[in-house]
Amino acid sequence: MAEKVKDEVVVEDIYAAEEFAQRPEMFGDGVRDYTVLAAFRYAGKDKATKTEALEIVARFRDKKVGE
């Protein structure tokens, strides 16, 4: 008989932008708390998972002036 494989769903915790801003070093060297807050505001979000936050800040830091 075929065995049922149980898929484990990993759910990441969701944190507020202010919580991420308290640890800006997780986004790389030179990232300041206000950069994290600005990135979240630009993305229109106030909460995210760690993975989402890393993407939000990375996209914001890669923006060119005027985009």
ABEGO torsion letter per residue (X at the ends): XBBBBBBBBBBBBBBBAAAAAABAAAAEBGBBAAAAAAAAAAAGBABBBAAAAAAAAAAAAABBBGX
